[in-house]
């Protein structure tokens, strides 16, 4: 089988590069035609799409940012992805059931069971897991503005504290499939394609990547105290029992922000319109604030190799 191992050379202070070489060596020993490829600068249609021509499988060695980076090319070529996780959260690996076992990867290739998952878009940018506006998007932007090549869970602590102190809830209007569900209210919004979220907070805890629907979760929030209460409720899985929570399902979501707000996709800021990111998970900028955000779902378009 022809397999391309895609890795980010600066991720994890070289950890992904070492893991990528180990994956490639294991594939070759098992008799597969394997080659190693680095993530690169510039639009992905120019540097990634040509490389996967004729490839049977893409093994993504990295975190959720690397998976999002590869998802568009996988959708266009219908080449299955496999997540070999070496990121911070590795939510895609949690969703798809993969881990860092080379034996499990080789067994999955032998079975070659491919499942098709939904893929989201937000203002024409792909996401696998979630899009959001509010506190977490500001934390992501804060981290992106200061981060180096390696992050840990502790790296998030300072941005979380800074943004909590500065927190001022945006006023949002939200429509799902053309029907208004929020009209100019203060709060935070998470649109989930997957139930997975950092540190098991899982705001869209009922979401599925195979149901053809987005889970739209609006948290009415007027203060830091309310924000903290919602966070605790999410961690305890009690937020869905609140009659204040707005939870809807749909295929198309329209968001209007006042004032303009940043948004995040799968734990990263959105890349520039031309797709000119630096490396997977290290974006070129922190995302420009937007007034309007259009989110939609493409059902069953992403092929993933299941272990």
C-alpha positions as CSV (number, residue, x, y, z in Angstrom):
1,X,0.0,0.0,0.0
2,X,1.2,3.5,-0.8
3,X,1.2,5.6,2.4
4,X,2.3,9.2,3.0
5,X,3.2,10.2,6.5
6,X,2.6,13.9,7.0
7,X,4.2,15.6,10.0
8,X,4.9,19.1,11.3
9,X,8.7,19.5,11.7
10,X,8.5,22.0,14.5
11,X,5.8,20.4,16.5
12,X,6.7,19.2,20.0
13,X,10.2,20.5,19.6
14,X,10.9,17.8,17.1
15,X,8.8,15.1,18.7
16,X,6.5,14.8,15.6
17,X,9.5,14.5,13.3
18,X,10.9,11.6,15.3
19,X,7.5,10.0,15.5
20,X,7.0,10.5,11.7
21,X,10.3,8.7,10.9
22,X,9.3,5.8,13.3
23,X,6.0,5.5,11.5
24,X,7.6,5.5,8.1
25,X,10.2,2.9,9.1
26,X,7.5,0.6,10.6
27,X,5.4,0.9,7.4
28,X,8.4,-0.1,5.2
29,X,9.3,-3.0,7.4
30,X,5.7,-4.2,7.0
31,X,6.1,-4.1,3.2
32,X,4.3,-0.9,2.4
33,X,5.5,1.9,0.1
34,X,6.0,4.7,2.6
35,X,7.3,8.2,2.2
36,X,7.7,11.1,4.6
37,X,6.4,14.6,4.0
38,X,6.6,17.8,6.0
39,X,3.9,20.4,6.4
40,X,4.8,23.5,4.4
41,X,4.0,27.2,3.9
42,X,1.4,28.5,1.5
43,X,-2.0,27.4,0.1
44,X,-2.5,23.7,0.7
45,X,-3.9,23.1,-2.8
46,X,-0.5,24.0,-4.1
47,X,1.8,22.1,-1.8
48,X,-0.3,19.2,-0.4
49,X,-2.7,18.2,-3.1
50,X,0.0,17.3,-5.6
51,X,1.9,15.2,-3.0
52,X,-1.1,12.9,-2.2
53,X,-1.8,12.1,-5.8
54,X,-1.8,8.3,-6.1
55,X,-1.5,7.8,-2.3
56,X,-3.8,5.2,-0.6
57,X,-3.5,6.6,2.9
58,X,-2.3,9.7,4.8
59,X,-1.0,9.1,8.3
60,X,-1.1,12.5,10.0
61,X,1.6,12.7,12.8
62,X,0.7,15.7,14.9
63,X,-2.2,17.2,16.7
64,X,-5.7,18.4,15.8
65,X,-4.2,21.3,13.9
66,X,-2.4,18.9,11.6
67,X,-5.5,16.9,11.1
68,X,-7.5,20.0,10.1
69,X,-4.7,21.1,7.8
70,X,-4.9,17.7,6.0
71,X,-8.7,17.4,6.0
72,X,-9.4,19.6,2.9
73,X,-6.9,17.6,0.7
74,X,-8.3,14.3,2.0
75,X,-11.8,15.4,1.1
76,X,-10.9,16.6,-2.4
77,X,-8.9,13.4,-3.2
78,X,-11.0,11.0,-1.1
79,X,-7.8,9.7,0.4
80,X,-8.4,8.3,4.0
81,X,-6.7,9.9,7.0
82,X,-5.3,8.2,10.1
83,X,-4.4,10.3,13.1
84,X,-1.2,9.3,14.9
85,X,-1.4,11.7,17.8
86,X,1.5,13.7,19.1
87,X,-0.3,16.9,19.9
88,X,-1.5,18.5,23.1
89,X,-5.2,17.4,23.2
90,X,-5.5,15.0,20.3
91,X,-9.2,15.3,20.2
92,X,-9.4,13.8,16.7
93,X,-7.6,10.7,18.0
94,X,-10.1,10.5,20.8
95,X,-13.0,10.8,18.3
96,X,-11.6,8.2,15.8
97,X,-10.2,5.8,18.4
98,X,-6.5,6.0,17.4
99,X,-3.4,6.1,19.5
100,X,0.4,6.0,19.2
101,X,0.6,2.2,18.8
102,X,2.5,1.2,15.6
103,X,1.0,-2.3,15.9
104,X,-2.5,-0.9,15.9
105,X,-1.8,1.3,12.9
106,X,-0.4,-1.7,10.9
107,X,-3.4,-3.8,11.9
108,X,-5.8,-1.0,10.8
109,X,-4.1,-0.9,7.4
110,X,-4.4,-4.6,7.0
111,X,-8.2,-4.4,7.7
112,X,-8.6,-1.1,5.9
113,X,-12.0,-0.2,7.3
114,X,-12.7,3.4,6.1
115,X,-15.6,5.4,7.6
116,X,-16.9,8.7,6.3
117,X,-17.3,11.6,8.6
118,X,-18.9,15.0,8.4
119,X,-16.8,18.1,7.9
120,X,-17.7,21.6,8.9
121,X,-16.9,24.9,7.2
122,X,-16.8,28.4,8.8
123,X,-16.5,31.3,6.4
124,X,-15.1,28.8,3.9
125,X,-12.5,27.4,6.2
126,X,-12.6,23.7,7.2
127,X,-13.0,22.4,10.7
128,X,-13.4,18.9,12.0
129,X,-14.4,19.3,15.6
130,X,-15.9,22.7,16.5
131,X,-16.1,26.4,15.8
132,X,-16.7,29.0,18.6
133,X,-17.1,32.6,19.4
134,X,-16.5,34.1,22.9
135,X,-14.1,33.4,25.7
136,X,-12.3,30.3,24.3
137,X,-11.8,32.0,20.9
138,X,-10.0,34.9,22.7
139,X,-7.9,32.4,24.7
140,X,-6.9,30.7,21.4
141,X,-6.0,34.1,19.8
142,X,-4.0,35.1,22.9
143,X,-2.0,31.9,22.9
144,X,-1.4,32.1,19.1
145,X,0.0,35.6,19.5
146,X,2.6,34.4,22.0
147,X,3.3,30.7,21.4
148,X,6.5,29.1,20.3
149,X,6.9,25.8,18.6
150,X,5.9,23.7,21.6
151,X,2.9,24.0,23.9
152,X,1.6,22.0,26.8
153,X,-1.5,22.2,28.9
154,X,0.3,24.6,31.2
155,X,0.9,27.0,28.3
156,X,-2.8,27.7,28.2
157,X,-2.9,28.9,31.8
158,X,-1.6,32.5,31.3
159,X,-3.9,33.2,28.3
160,X,-6.9,31.8,30.2
161,X,-6.2,34.0,33.2
162,X,-5.6,37.1,31.0
163,X,-8.7,36.6,29.0
164,X,-10.8,35.8,32.1
165,X,-9.8,39.1,33.6
166,X,-10.5,41.0,30.4
167,X,-13.7,39.1,29.6
168,X,-16.6,41.1,28.2
169,X,-19.2,38.9,26.6
170,X,-20.1,39.7,23.0
171,X,-23.6,40.3,21.8
172,X,-24.6,37.6,19.3
173,X,-27.5,36.9,17.0
174,X,-27.7,33.3,15.9
175,X,-29.9,31.6,13.3
176,X,-30.0,27.8,12.6
177,X,-31.4,26.7,9.3
178,X,-32.9,30.2,8.8
179,X,-34.7,30.2,12.1
180,X,-33.5,32.7,14.8
181,X,-32.6,31.2,18.1
182,X,-30.7,34.1,19.7
183,X,-31.4,37.8,19.1
184,X,-28.7,40.2,20.1
185,X,-27.9,38.6,23.5
186,X,-24.7,38.5,25.5
187,X,-23.0,35.1,25.6
188,X,-20.7,32.5,24.1
189,X,-21.3,30.2,21.3
190,X,-20.0,26.7,20.4
191,X,-21.0,25.0,17.2
192,X,-19.9,21.3,17.5
193,X,-19.4,18.7,14.8
194,X,-17.9,16.4,17.5
195,X,-18.6,16.1,21.2
196,X,-14.9,16.2,21.9
197,X,-13.5,19.4,23.6
198,X,-10.4,20.2,25.5
199,X,-10.0,18.8,29.0
200,X,-13.4,17.0,28.7
201,X,-15.5,20.1,29.0
202,X,-17.5,18.9,26.0
203,X,-20.1,21.7,25.6
204,X,-21.7,20.0,22.5
205,X,-21.8,16.7,24.4
206,X,-24.5,15.2,22.2
207,X,-22.7,15.9,18.9
208,X,-21.9,13.2,16.4
209,X,-19.6,13.4,13.3
210,X,-21.8,11.0,11.4
211,X,-25.4,12.4,11.9
212,X,-25.2,15.1,9.3
213,X,-26.0,17.8,11.8
214,X,-24.2,20.5,13.8
215,X,-24.9,21.0,17.5
216,X,-25.4,24.7,18.2
217,X,-24.8,25.6,21.9
218,X,-25.4,29.1,23.2
219,X,-24.4,30.0,26.8
220,X,-26.2,33.2,27.9
221,X,-23.4,35.0,29.8
222,X,-23.3,38.5,31.2
223,X,-20.4,38.3,33.7
224,X,-17.2,36.4,34.6
225,X,-19.1,34.7,37.4
226,X,-21.6,33.3,34.9
227,X,-18.8,32.2,32.6
228,X,-17.2,30.3,35.4
229,X,-20.5,28.7,36.4
230,X,-21.0,27.5,32.8
231,X,-17.5,26.0,32.7
232,X,-18.1,24.1,35.9
233,X,-21.5,22.9,34.6
234,X,-19.9,21.7,31.3
235,X,-17.2,19.8,33.2
236,X,-19.8,18.1,35.3
237,X,-22.1,17.5,32.2
238,X,-24.9,19.4,33.9
239,X,-25.2,22.3,31.5
240,X,-27.6,20.5,29.2
241,X,-30.1,20.3,32.1
242,X,-30.2,24.1,32.5
243,X,-33.3,25.8,31.1
244,X,-31.1,28.8,30.3
245,X,-29.0,26.9,27.8
246,X,-30.0,27.1,24.1
247,X,-29.1,23.8,22.3
248,X,-30.2,23.3,18.7
249,X,-29.3,21.0,15.8
250,X,-29.0,22.1,12.2
251,X,-27.1,22.1,9.0
252,X,-26.5,25.9,8.5
253,X,-25.7,28.5,11.2
254,X,-25.5,32.2,10.7
255,X,-23.9,34.4,13.5
256,X,-23.8,38.1,13.7
257,X,-21.4,39.6,16.3
258,X,-21.6,43.0,18.0
259,X,-18.9,44.2,18.3
260,X,-16.9,42.1,15.7
261,X,-15.4,39.0,17.3
262,X,-12.6,36.5,16.7
263,X,-13.5,32.8,16.3
264,X,-11.6,29.6,16.6
265,X,-11.6,26.3,14.7
266,X,-10.5,23.1,16.4
267,X,-8.4,25.0,18.9
268,X,-6.7,27.3,16.4
269,X,-7.4,30.7,14.9
270,X,-8.7,30.6,11.3
271,X,-5.9,30.8,8.7
272,X,-5.7,33.7,6.3
273,X,-8.1,33.7,3.4
274,X,-5.4,32.3,1.0
275,X,-4.6,29.5,3.4
276,X,-1.2,30.8,4.2
277,X,-0.5,29.3,7.5
278,X,2.9,28.9,9.0
279,X,2.8,25.3,10.2
280,X,0.0,23.1,11.4
281,X,-1.2,24.5,14.7
282,X,1.0,27.6,14.4
283,X,-1.1,30.1,12.4
284,X,0.1,33.1,10.5
285,X,-2.0,35.5,12.6
286,X,-4.6,35.4,15.4
287,X,-7.6,35.8,13.1
288,X,-9.3,39.1,12.3
289,X,-12.5,39.9,14.1
290,X,-15.6,39.3,12.0
291,X,-19.2,40.7,12.1
292,X,-20.7,37.8,10.2
293,X,-19.9,34.1,10.6
294,X,-21.4,31.5,8.3
295,X,-21.1,27.9,9.4
296,X,-22.3,24.9,7.5
297,X,-21.8,21.1,7.3
298,X,-20.7,18.8,4.5
299,X,-22.1,15.3,5.5
300,X,-20.1,12.2,5.0
301,X,-17.2,13.7,3.0
302,X,-14.1,12.9,5.1
303,X,-12.7,9.4,4.8
304,X,-11.0,8.2,7.9
305,X,-9.2,4.9,8.5
306,X,-10.6,3.3,11.7
307,X,-8.5,1.1,13.9
